[in-house]
Amino acid sequence: MVSAVLLAVSCDAFAFGQEDTNNDRITVEWANTPDGAAKQFRREWFQGDGMVRRKNLPIEYNP
């Protein structure tokens, strides 16, 4: 089953151009839930031997 999740990200104001933002990124980790699992998050899904997927997303600021 494939599903989509809308994710909103914000940050506090900072002096753009005065800080190094070249390596800024957001890392999203996800794992498939066990069959029959409720739709409520459980931390142990990430602590077992199941596959955890990770995607690094570079941040492009719009000053």
mmCIF file of the N, C-alpha and C atoms, coordinates in Angstrom:
data_MODEL
# 
_entry.id   MODEL 
# 
loop_
_atom_site.group_PDB 
_atom_site.id 
_atom_site.type_symbol 
_atom_site.label_atom_id 
_atom_site.label_alt_id 
_atom_site.label_comp_id 
_atom_site.label_asym_id 
_atom_site.label_entity_id 
_atom_site.label_seq_id 
_atom_site.pdbx_PDB_ins_code 
_atom_site.Cartn_x 
_atom_site.Cartn_y 
_atom_site.Cartn_z 
_atom_site.occupancy 
_atom_site.B_iso_or_equiv 
_atom_site.pdbx_formal_charge 
_atom_site.auth_seq_id 
_atom_site.auth_comp_id 
_atom_site.auth_asym_id 
_atom_site.auth_atom_id 
_atom_site.pdbx_PDB_model_num 
ATOM 1   N N  . MET A 1 1  ? 0.835  -1.171 0.000  1.00 0.00 ? 1  MET A N  1 
ATOM 2   C CA . MET A 1 1  ? 0.000  0.000  0.000  1.00 0.00 ? 1  MET A CA 1 
ATOM 3   C C  . MET A 1 1  ? 0.887  1.243  0.000  1.00 0.00 ? 1  MET A C  1 
ATOM 4   N N  . VAL A 1 2  ? 0.584  2.167  -0.863 1.00 0.00 ? 2  VAL A N  1 
ATOM 5   C CA . VAL A 1 2  ? 1.326  3.415  -0.953 1.00 0.00 ? 2  VAL A CA 1 
ATOM 6   C C  . VAL A 1 2  ? 0.436  4.532  -0.428 1.00 0.00 ? 2  VAL A C  1 
ATOM 7   N N  . SER A 1 3  ? 1.026  5.389  0.378  1.00 0.00 ? 3  SER A N  1 
ATOM 8   C CA . SER A 1 3  ? 0.272  6.522  0.886  1.00 0.00 ? 3  SER A CA 1 
ATOM 9   C C  . SER A 1 3  ? 1.156  7.761  0.839  1.00 0.00 ? 3  SER A C  1 
ATOM 10  N N  . ALA A 1 4  ? 0.531  8.897  0.918  1.00 0.00 ? 4  ALA A N  1 
ATOM 11  C CA . ALA A 1 4  ? 1.258  10.161 0.906  1.00 0.00 ? 4  ALA A CA 1 
ATOM 12  C C  . ALA A 1 4  ? 1.044  10.866 2.235  1.00 0.00 ? 4  ALA A C  1 
ATOM 13  N N  . VAL A 1 5  ? 2.032  11.639 2.620  1.00 0.00 ? 5  VAL A N  1 
ATOM 14  C CA . VAL A 1 5  ? 1.969  12.406 3.860  1.00 0.00 ? 5  VAL A CA 1 
ATOM 15  C C  . VAL A 1 5  ? 2.386  13.829 3.534  1.00 0.00 ? 5  VAL A C  1 
ATOM 16  N N  . LEU A 1 6  ? 1.590  14.778 3.959  1.00 0.00 ? 6  LEU A N  1 
ATOM 17  C CA . LEU A 1 6  ? 1.936  16.180 3.795  1.00 0.00 ? 6  LEU A CA 1 
ATOM 18  C C  . LEU A 1 6  ? 2.754  16.609 5.004  1.00 0.00 ? 6  LEU A C  1 
ATOM 19  N N  . LEU A 1 7  ? 3.897  17.207 4.760  1.00 0.00 ? 7  LEU A N  1 
ATOM 20  C CA . LEU A 1 7  ? 4.813  17.597 5.826  1.00 0.00 ? 7  LEU A CA 1 
ATOM 21  C C  . LEU A 1 7  ? 5.111  19.081 5.695  1.00 0.00 ? 7  LEU A C  1 
ATOM 22  N N  . ALA A 1 8  ? 4.855  19.840 6.739  1.00 0.00 ? 8  ALA A N  1 
ATOM 23  C CA . ALA A 1 8  ? 5.163  21.269 6.751  1.00 0.00 ? 8  ALA A CA 1 
ATOM 24  C C  . ALA A 1 8  ? 6.400  21.499 7.601  1.00 0.00 ? 8  ALA A C  1 
ATOM 25  N N  . VAL A 1 9  ? 7.308  22.317 7.099  1.00 0.00 ? 9  VAL A N  1 
ATOM 26  C CA . VAL A 1 9  ? 8.552  22.605 7.807  1.00 0.00 ? 9  VAL A CA 1 
ATOM 27  C C  . VAL A 1 9  ? 8.714  24.113 7.885  1.00 0.00 ? 9  VAL A C  1 
ATOM 28  N N  . SER A 1 10 ? 9.122  24.601 9.042  1.00 0.00 ? 10 SER A N  1 
ATOM 29  C CA . SER A 1 10 ? 9.382  26.027 9.205  1.00 0.00 ? 10 SER A CA 1 
ATOM 30  C C  . SER A 1 10 ? 10.647 26.201 10.046 1.00 0.00 ? 10 SER A C  1 
ATOM 31  N N  . CYS A 1 11 ? 11.156 27.422 10.055 1.00 0.00 ? 11 CYS A N  1 
ATOM 32  C CA . CYS A 1 11 ? 12.331 27.692 10.883 1.00 0.00 ? 11 CYS A CA 1 
ATOM 33  C C  . CYS A 1 11 ? 12.215 29.096 11.457 1.00 0.00 ? 11 CYS A C  1 
ATOM 34  N N  . ASP A 1 12 ? 12.986 29.342 12.482 1.00 0.00 ? 12 ASP A N  1 
ATOM 35  C CA . ASP A 1 12 ? 13.039 30.665 13.070 1.00 0.00 ? 12 ASP A CA 1 
ATOM 36  C C  . ASP A 1 12 ? 13.816 31.592 12.134 1.00 0.00 ? 12 ASP A C  1 
ATOM 37  N N  . ALA A 1 13 ? 13.537 32.865 12.218 1.00 0.00 ? 13 ALA A N  1 
ATOM 38  C CA . ALA A 1 13 ? 14.239 33.853 11.408 1.00 0.00 ? 13 ALA A CA 1 
ATOM 39  C C  . ALA A 1 13 ? 15.724 33.864 11.762 1.00 0.00 ? 13 ALA A C  1 
ATOM 40  N N  . PHE A 1 14 ? 16.550 34.100 10.749 1.00 0.00 ? 14 PHE A N  1 
ATOM 41  C CA . PHE A 1 14 ? 17.985 34.230 10.978 1.00 0.00 ? 14 PHE A CA 1 
ATOM 42  C C  . PHE A 1 14 ? 18.555 35.154 9.908  1.00 0.00 ? 14 PHE A C  1 
ATOM 43  N N  . ALA A 1 15 ? 19.765 35.609 10.103 1.00 0.00 ? 15 ALA A N  1 
ATOM 44  C CA . ALA A 1 15 ? 20.409 36.546 9.177  1.00 0.00 ? 15 ALA A CA 1 
ATOM 45  C C  . ALA A 1 15 ? 20.949 35.771 7.978  1.00 0.00 ? 15 ALA A C  1 
ATOM 46  N N  . PHE A 1 16 ? 20.127 35.624 6.949  1.00 0.00 ? 16 PHE A N  1 
ATOM 47  C CA . PHE A 1 16 ? 20.540 34.886 5.753  1.00 0.00 ? 16 PHE A CA 1 
ATOM 48  C C  . PHE A 1 16 ? 21.720 35.599 5.099  1.00 0.00 ? 16 PHE A C  1 
ATOM 49  N N  . GLY A 1 17 ? 22.695 34.839 4.670  1.00 0.00 ? 17 GLY A N  1 
ATOM 50  C CA . GLY A 1 17 ? 23.890 35.413 4.064  1.00 0.00 ? 17 GLY A CA 1 
ATOM 51  C C  . GLY A 1 17 ? 25.008 35.613 5.065  1.00 0.00 ? 17 GLY A C  1 
ATOM 52  N N  . GLN A 1 18 ? 24.677 35.605 6.343  1.00 0.00 ? 18 GLN A N  1 
ATOM 53  C CA . GLN A 1 18 ? 25.697 35.754 7.373  1.00 0.00 ? 18 GLN A CA 1 
ATOM 54  C C  . GLN A 1 18 ? 26.012 34.411 8.032  1.00 0.00 ? 18 GLN A C  1 
ATOM 55  N N  . GLU A 1 19 ? 25.268 33.388 7.666  1.00 0.00 ? 19 GLU A N  1 
ATOM 56  C CA . GLU A 1 19 ? 25.500 32.045 8.203  1.00 0.00 ? 19 GLU A CA 1 
ATOM 57  C C  . GLU A 1 19 ? 25.698 31.097 7.031  1.00 0.00 ? 19 GLU A C  1 
ATOM 58  N N  . ASP A 1 20 ? 26.502 30.070 7.249  1.00 0.00 ? 20 ASP A N  1 
ATOM 59  C CA . ASP A 1 20 ? 26.732 29.076 6.213  1.00 0.00 ? 20 ASP A CA 1 
ATOM 60  C C  . ASP A 1 20 ? 25.531 28.134 6.153  1.00 0.00 ? 20 ASP A C  1 
ATOM 61  N N  . THR A 1 21 ? 24.801 28.165 5.060  1.00 0.00 ? 21 THR A N  1 
ATOM 62  C CA . THR A 1 21 ? 23.622 27.313 4.894  1.00 0.00 ? 21 THR A CA 1 
ATOM 63  C C  . THR A 1 21 ? 23.838 26.258 3.813  1.00 0.00 ? 21 THR A C  1 
ATOM 64  N N  . ASN A 1 22 ? 25.064 26.125 3.307  1.00 0.00 ? 22 ASN A N  1 
ATOM 65  C CA . ASN A 1 22 ? 25.340 25.206 2.193  1.00 0.00 ? 22 ASN A CA 1 
ATOM 66  C C  . ASN A 1 22 ? 25.046 23.749 2.526  1.00 0.00 ? 22 ASN A C  1 
ATOM 67  N N  . ASN A 1 23 ? 25.217 23.351 3.774  1.00 0.00 ? 23 ASN A N  1 
ATOM 68  C CA . ASN A 1 23 ? 25.024 21.951 4.145  1.00 0.00 ? 23 ASN A CA 1 
ATOM 69  C C  . ASN A 1 23 ? 23.711 21.713 4.884  1.00 0.00 ? 23 ASN A C  1 
ATOM 70  N N  . ASP A 1 24 ? 22.817 22.684 4.896  1.00 0.00 ? 24 ASP A N  1 
ATOM 71  C CA . ASP A 1 24 ? 21.539 22.509 5.594  1.00 0.00 ? 24 ASP A CA 1 
ATOM 72  C C  . ASP A 1 24 ? 20.690 21.480 4.854  1.00 0.00 ? 24 ASP A C  1 
ATOM 73  N N  . ARG A 1 25 ? 20.088 20.604 5.621  1.00 0.00 ? 25 ARG A N  1 
ATOM 74  C CA . ARG A 1 25 ? 19.237 19.565 5.039  1.00 0.00 ? 25 ARG A CA 1 
ATOM 75  C C  . ARG A 1 25 ? 18.251 19.068 6.091  1.00 0.00 ? 25 ARG A C  1 
ATOM 76  N N  . ILE A 1 26 ? 17.244 18.404 5.607  1.00 0.00 ? 26 ILE A N  1 
ATOM 77  C CA . ILE A 1 26 ? 16.268 17.738 6.463  1.00 0.00 ? 26 ILE A CA 1 
ATOM 78  C C  . ILE A 1 26 ? 16.369 16.255 6.141  1.00 0.00 ? 26 ILE A C  1 
ATOM 79  N N  . THR A 1 27 ? 16.412 15.430 7.172  1.00 0.00 ? 27 THR A N  1 
ATOM 80  C CA . THR A 1 27 ? 16.448 13.989 6.973  1.00 0.00 ? 27 THR A CA 1 
ATOM 81  C C  . THR A 1 27 ? 15.115 13.398 7.410  1.00 0.00 ? 27 THR A C  1 
ATOM 82  N N  . VAL A 1 28 ? 14.507 12.653 6.497  1.00 0.00 ? 28 VAL A N  1 
ATOM 83  C CA . VAL A 1 28 ? 13.241 11.986 6.778  1.00 0.00 ? 28 VAL A CA 1 
ATOM 84  C C  . VAL A 1 28 ? 13.518 10.489 6.861  1.00 0.00 ? 28 VAL A C  1 
ATOM 85  N N  . GLU A 1 29 ? 13.088 9.871  7.958  1.00 0.00 ? 29 GLU A N  1 
ATOM 86  C CA . GLU A 1 29 ? 13.214 8.423  8.113  1.00 0.00 ? 29 GLU A CA 1 
ATOM 87  C C  . GLU A 1 29 ? 11.827 7.819  8.188  1.00 0.00 ? 29 GLU A C  1 
ATOM 88  N N  . TRP A 1 30 ? 11.667 6.653  7.552  1.00 0.00 ? 30 TRP A N  1 
ATOM 89  C CA . TRP A 1 30 ? 10.385 5.977  7.621  1.00 0.00 ? 30 TRP A CA 1 
ATOM 90  C C  . TRP A 1 30 ? 10.599 4.467  7.580  1.00 0.00 ? 30 TRP A C  1 
ATOM 91  N N  . ALA A 1 31 ? 9.600  3.775  8.056  1.00 0.00 ? 31 ALA A N  1 
ATOM 92  C CA . ALA A 1 31 ? 9.614  2.312  8.043  1.00 0.00 ? 31 ALA A CA 1 
ATOM 93  C C  . ALA A 1 31 ? 8.201  1.836  7.768  1.00 0.00 ? 31 ALA A C  1 
ATOM 94  N N  . ASN A 1 32 ? 8.093  0.718  7.093  1.00 0.00 ? 32 ASN A N  1 
ATOM 95  C CA . ASN A 1 32 ? 6.783  0.118  6.900  1.00 0.00 ? 32 ASN A CA 1 
ATOM 96  C C  . ASN A 1 32 ? 6.293  -0.416 8.237  1.00 0.00 ? 32 ASN A C  1 
ATOM 97  N N  . THR A 1 33 ? 5.025  -0.236 8.506  1.00 0.00 ? 33 THR A N  1 
ATOM 98  C CA . THR A 1 33 ? 4.474  -0.737 9.762  1.00 0.00 ? 33 THR A CA 1 
ATOM 99  C C  . THR A 1 33 ? 4.160  -2.224 9.632  1.00 0.00 ? 33 THR A C  1 
ATOM 100 N N  . PRO A 1 34 ? 4.159  -2.933 10.734 1.00 0.00 ? 34 PRO A N  1 
ATOM 101 C CA . PRO A 1 34 ? 3.823  -4.353 10.699 1.00 0.00 ? 34 PRO A CA 1 
ATOM 102 C C  . PRO A 1 34 ? 2.378  -4.555 10.214 1.00 0.00 ? 34 PRO A C  1 
ATOM 103 N N  . ASP A 1 35 ? 2.112  -5.700 9.618  1.00 0.00 ? 35 ASP A N  1 
ATOM 104 C CA . ASP A 1 35 ? 0.754  -6.023 9.176  1.00 0.00 ? 35 ASP A CA 1 
ATOM 105 C C  . ASP A 1 35 ? -0.214 -5.919 10.337 1.00 0.00 ? 35 ASP A C  1 
ATOM 106 N N  . GLY A 1 36 ? -1.338 -5.270 10.095 1.00 0.00 ? 36 GLY A N  1 
ATOM 107 C CA . GLY A 1 36 ? -2.367 -5.148 11.119 1.00 0.00 ? 36 GLY A CA 1 
ATOM 108 C C  . GLY A 1 36 ? -2.081 -4.085 12.169 1.00 0.00 ? 36 GLY A C  1 
ATOM 109 N N  . ALA A 1 37 ? -1.017 -3.309 11.974 1.00 0.00 ? 37 ALA A N  1 
ATOM 110 C CA . ALA A 1 37 ? -0.666 -2.287 12.969 1.00 0.00 ? 37 ALA A CA 1 
ATOM 111 C C  . ALA A 1 37 ? -1.679 -1.148 12.938 1.00 0.00 ? 37 ALA A C  1 
ATOM 112 N N  . ALA A 1 38 ? -1.900 -0.587 14.091 1.00 0.00 ? 38 ALA A N  1 
ATOM 113 C CA . ALA A 1 38 ? -2.771 0.585  14.191 1.00 0.00 ? 38 ALA A CA 1 
ATOM 114 C C  . ALA A 1 38 ? -2.085 1.767  13.518 1.00 0.00 ? 38 ALA A C  1 
ATOM 115 N N  . LYS A 1 39 ? -2.822 2.807  13.241 1.00 0.00 ? 39 LYS A N  1 
ATOM 116 C CA . LYS A 1 39 ? -2.242 3.979  12.597 1.00 0.00 ? 39 LYS A CA 1 
ATOM 117 C C  . LYS A 1 39 ? -1.632 4.950  13.607 1.00 0.00 ? 39 LYS A C  1 
ATOM 118 N N  . GLN A 1 40 ? -1.342 4.469  14.785 1.00 0.00 ? 40 GLN A N  1 
ATOM 119 C CA . GLN A 1 40 ? -0.705 5.290  15.807 1.00 0.00 ? 40 GLN A CA 1 
ATOM 120 C C  . GLN A 1 40 ? 0.787  4.963  15.835 1.00 0.00 ? 40 GLN A C  1 
ATOM 121 N N  . PHE A 1 41 ? 1.627  6.007  15.869 1.00 0.00 ? 41 PHE A N  1 
ATOM 122 C CA . PHE A 1 41 ? 3.076  5.844  15.847 1.00 0.00 ? 41 PHE A CA 1 
ATOM 123 C C  . PHE A 1 41 ? 3.580  5.041  17.036 1.00 0.00 ? 41 PHE A C  1 
ATOM 124 N N  . ARG A 1 42 ? 4.522  4.151  16.775 1.00 0.00 ? 42 ARG A N  1 
ATOM 125 C CA . ARG A 1 42 ? 5.188  3.386  17.831 1.00 0.00 ? 42 ARG A CA 1 
ATOM 126 C C  . ARG A 1 42 ? 6.694  3.412  17.565 1.00 0.00 ? 42 ARG A C  1 
ATOM 127 N N  . ARG A 1 43 ? 7.444  3.940  18.522 1.00 0.00 ? 43 ARG A N  1 
ATOM 128 C CA . ARG A 1 43 ? 8.895  4.074  18.366 1.00 0.00 ? 43 ARG A CA 1 
ATOM 129 C C  . ARG A 1 43 ? 9.572  2.726  18.104 1.00 0.00 ? 43 ARG A C  1 
ATOM 130 N N  . GLU A 1 44 ? 9.063  1.654  18.653 1.00 0.00 ? 44 GLU A N  1 
ATOM 131 C CA . GLU A 1 44 ? 9.725  0.345  18.489 1.00 0.00 ? 44 GLU A CA 1 
ATOM 132 C C  . GLU A 1 44 ? 9.779  -0.116 17.033 1.00 0.00 ? 44 GLU A C  1 
ATOM 133 N N  . TRP A 1 45 ? 8.941  0.448  16.162 1.00 0.00 ? 45 TRP A N  1 
ATOM 134 C CA . TRP A 1 45 ? 9.028  0.103  14.737 1.00 0.00 ? 45 TRP A CA 1 
ATOM 135 C C  . TRP A 1 45 ? 10.398 0.468  14.173 1.00 0.00 ? 45 TRP A C  1 
ATOM 136 N N  . PHE A 1 46 ? 11.070 1.477  14.755 1.00 0.00 ? 46 PHE A N  1 
ATOM 137 C CA . PHE A 1 46 ? 12.377 1.908  14.282 1.00 0.00 ? 46 PHE A CA 1 
ATOM 138 C C  . PHE A 1 46 ? 13.516 1.241  15.046 1.00 0.00 ? 46 PHE A C  1 
ATOM 139 N N  . GLN A 1 47 ? 13.208 0.494  16.100 1.00 0.00 ? 47 GLN A N  1 
ATOM 140 C CA . GLN A 1 47 ? 14.251 -0.078 16.940 1.00 0.00 ? 47 GLN A CA 1 
ATOM 141 C C  . GLN A 1 47 ? 14.455 -1.567 16.694 1.00 0.00 ? 47 GLN A C  1 
ATOM 142 N N  . GLY A 1 48 ? 13.596 -2.194 15.926 1.00 0.00 ? 48 GLY A N  1 
ATOM 143 C CA . GLY A 1 48 ? 13.734 -3.623 15.651 1.00 0.00 ? 48 GLY A CA 1 
ATOM 144 C C  . GLY A 1 48 ? 14.710 -3.874 14.517 1.00 0.00 ? 48 GLY A C  1 
ATOM 145 N N  . ASP A 1 49 ? 14.584 -5.047 13.925 1.00 0.00 ? 49 ASP A N  1 
ATOM 146 C CA . ASP A 1 49 ? 15.490 -5.396 12.834 1.00 0.00 ? 49 ASP A CA 1 
ATOM 147 C C  . ASP A 1 49 ? 14.856 -5.137 11.463 1.00 0.00 ? 49 ASP A C  1 
ATOM 148 N N  . GLY A 1 50 ? 13.759 -4.420 11.438 1.00 0.00 ? 50 GLY A N  1 
ATOM 149 C CA . GLY A 1 50 ? 13.126 -4.077 10.166 1.00 0.00 ? 50 GLY A CA 1 
ATOM 150 C C  . GLY A 1 50 ? 13.910 -2.997 9.437  1.00 0.00 ? 50 GLY A C  1 
ATOM 151 N N  . MET A 1 51 ? 13.601 -2.839 8.164  1.00 0.00 ? 51 MET A N  1 
ATOM 152 C CA . MET A 1 51 ? 14.309 -1.870 7.351  1.00 0.00 ? 51 MET A CA 1 
ATOM 153 C C  . MET A 1 51 ? 13.776 -0.460 7.604  1.00 0.00 ? 51 MET A C  1 
ATOM 154 N N  . VAL A 1 52 ? 14.690 0.439  7.947  1.00 0.00 ? 52 VAL A N  1 
ATOM 155 C CA . VAL A 1 52 ? 14.362 1.859  8.109  1.00 0.00 ? 52 VAL A CA 1 
ATOM 156 C C  . VAL A 1 52 ? 14.933 2.573  6.892  1.00 0.00 ? 52 VAL A C  1 
ATOM 157 N N  . ARG A 1 53 ? 14.101 3.311  6.226  1.00 0.00 ? 53 ARG A N  1 
ATOM 158 C CA . ARG A 1 53 ? 14.542 4.037  5.042  1.00 0.00 ? 53 ARG A CA 1 
ATOM 159 C C  . ARG A 1 53 ? 14.812 5.490  5.431  1.00 0.00 ? 53 ARG A C  1 
ATOM 160 N N  . ARG A 1 54 ? 15.731 6.115  4.684  1.00 0.00 ? 54 ARG A N  1 
ATOM 161 C CA . ARG A 1 54 ? 16.141 7.481  5.006  1.00 0.00 ? 54 ARG A CA 1 
ATOM 162 C C  . ARG A 1 54 ? 16.319 8.259  3.715  1.00 0.00 ? 54 ARG A C  1 
ATOM 163 N N  . LYS A 1 55 ? 15.869 9.507  3.723  1.00 0.00 ? 55 LYS A N  1 
ATOM 164 C CA . LYS A 1 55 ? 16.040 10.398 2.577  1.00 0.00 ? 55 LYS A CA 1 
ATOM 165 C C  . LYS A 1 55 ? 16.531 11.749 3.087  1.00 0.00 ? 55 LYS A C  1 
ATOM 166 N N  . ASN A 1 56 ? 17.678 12.201 2.568  1.00 0.00 ? 56 ASN A N  1 
ATOM 167 C CA . ASN A 1 56 ? 18.214 13.518 2.904  1.00 0.00 ? 56 ASN A CA 1 
ATOM 168 C C  . ASN A 1 56 ? 17.730 14.509 1.854  1.00 0.00 ? 56 ASN A C  1 
ATOM 169 N N  . LEU A 1 57 ? 17.106 15.583 2.312  1.00 0.00 ? 57 LEU A N  1 
ATOM 170 C CA . LEU A 1 57 ? 16.581 16.601 1.413  1.00 0.00 ? 57 LEU A CA 1 
ATOM 171 C C  . LEU A 1 57 ? 17.342 17.901 1.637  1.00 0.00 ? 57 LEU A C  1 
ATOM 172 N N  . PRO A 1 58 ? 18.058 18.382 0.616  1.00 0.00 ? 58 PRO A N  1 
ATOM 173 C CA . PRO A 1 58 ? 18.752 19.667 0.792  1.00 0.00 ? 58 PRO A CA 1 
ATOM 174 C C  . PRO A 1 58 ? 17.731 20.796 0.904  1.00 0.00 ? 58 PRO A C  1 
ATOM 175 N N  . ILE A 1 59 ? 18.058 21.793 1.692  1.00 0.00 ? 59 ILE A N  1 
ATOM 176 C CA . ILE A 1 59 ? 17.175 22.924 1.893  1.00 0.00 ? 59 ILE A CA 1 
ATOM 177 C C  . ILE A 1 59 ? 17.550 24.031 0.907  1.00 0.00 ? 59 ILE A C  1 
ATOM 178 N N  . GLU A 1 60 ? 16.564 24.538 0.201  1.00 0.00 ? 60 GLU A N  1 
ATOM 179 C CA . GLU A 1 60 ? 16.752 25.685 -0.674 1.00 0.00 ? 60 GLU A CA 1 
ATOM 180 C C  . GLU A 1 60 ? 15.957 26.836 -0.072 1.00 0.00 ? 60 GLU A C  1 
ATOM 181 N N  . TYR A 1 61 ? 16.650 27.812 0.480  1.00 0.00 ? 61 TYR A N  1 
ATOM 182 C CA . TYR A 1 61 ? 15.992 28.939 1.120  1.00 0.00 ? 61 TYR A CA 1 
ATOM 183 C C  . TYR A 1 61 ? 15.465 29.912 0.075  1.00 0.00 ? 61 TYR A C  1 
ATOM 184 N N  . ASN A 1 62 ? 14.406 30.586 0.429  1.00 0.00 ? 62 ASN A N  1 
ATOM 185 C CA . ASN A 1 62 ? 13.815 31.602 -0.419 1.00 0.00 ? 62 ASN A CA 1 
ATOM 186 C C  . ASN A 1 62 ? 13.807 32.915 0.380  1.00 0.00 ? 62 ASN A C  1 
ATOM 187 N N  . PRO A 1 63 ? 14.977 33.592 0.455  1.00 0.00 ? 63 PRO A N  1 
ATOM 188 C CA . PRO A 1 63 ? 15.099 34.766 1.327  1.00 0.00 ? 63 PRO A CA 1 
ATOM 189 C C  . PRO A 1 63 ? 14.249 35.945 0.844  1.00 0.00 ? 63 PRO A C  1 
# 
